[in-house]
Amino acid sequence: FVPVLLLLSKEQAKLAIKVLLISFTAYALFSLLIHVGLVSIPGSTSDNPSGILRYSISTQYMVITSFSALFIFLYKAEKSTKLFYLGMSIVSVYALSVNYSRTSQLSFLLTALIFTAIFLKNKQSLKLYVISFIIIGVSIITFSQNDKIMQKFNNVIPEIEKAYNIEVYEGNFGVRLYFNKIGLEIIKNNFFFGMGPVDNRNELIKREAEDKHYKERIIKHFHSEHMEILTAYGFIGYSLIFSAIVLLLYKLRDDKLYFNIGLSVYLTLFFVSFANKTLALKPLNYVYIIFFVLLSIIAYNNEQKKSLTEGVK
């Protein structure tokens, strides 16, 4: 469907982004209905209201909407719709707080810190400082109310100590340490081009099976998209993906709203990718591709308009 998206005009691309955000908010509401017990879905509970998507997917939608809808509220929304977008942002933050996924929650907080630093550096209005600090403070308090999530955070230190002291890798964080350890060993010998997108996973499976220090089930992914890409395609492949996103954001730099939306989308991807599947996970990878195409249409049209304006001058 990417060729179809490329036929959209700039205004249609903007509308498509809003449609995506509304659909993500609808899922956040669906998750909250499960949380309060009004909807029952097999495999989901009040403590883990993931619904029909795994929480590693839906929580990234929530992070994206939390920031993107807030920026529309701040920059572009008509008075009649401002509260609508603010509500979308609040609903998404709250849904994020009641779902499992410390990775997405950390991504949210780190992204908020990045925006706060940008606002300070660029001497933005006091309103944006205050909003940034309120978001960070309220989010930390809200996330900390989820006992299941806090327990997962509390398990991190013992898992690190066990990996460091006796080289036993177990638990959610412990296995991620192990995957990164194996990934670094692979990269050391395949720095520029990687091993290929099949051989890297076969090597991971082989080492898991042969290593007596690895106590968990055999997993076929590095649970880090950064490590997955580096081991598969090497530094060159990773650089191509990274530079494409940086170039897109650079082209959007003069359009505050869509620059900030693009930055929030890809900061989310960057931070979450350290400990989760992202570009290897359907339909999440489609979402990041769709955003890339829609933002590219906006950036291209901005460049065309800028060239015409400079030509007239």
Secondary structure, 3 states (H helix, E strand, C coil): CHHHHCCCCHHHHHHHHHHHHHHHHHHHHHHHHHHCCCCCCCCCCCCCCCCCCCHHHHHHHHHHHHHHHHHHHHHCCCHHHHHHHHHHHHHHHHHHHHCCCHHHHHHHHHHHHHHHHHHHHCCCCHHHHHHHHHHHHHHHHHHHCCHHHHHHHHCHHHHHHHHHHHCCECHHHHHHHHHHHHHHHHHHHCCCCCCCCCHHHHHHHHHHHHCCCECCCCCCCCCCHHHHHHHHHHHHHHHHHHHHHHHHHHHCCCCHHHHHHHHHHHHHHHHHCCCCCCCCCCCHHHHHHHHHHHHHHHHHHHHHHHHHHHHHC
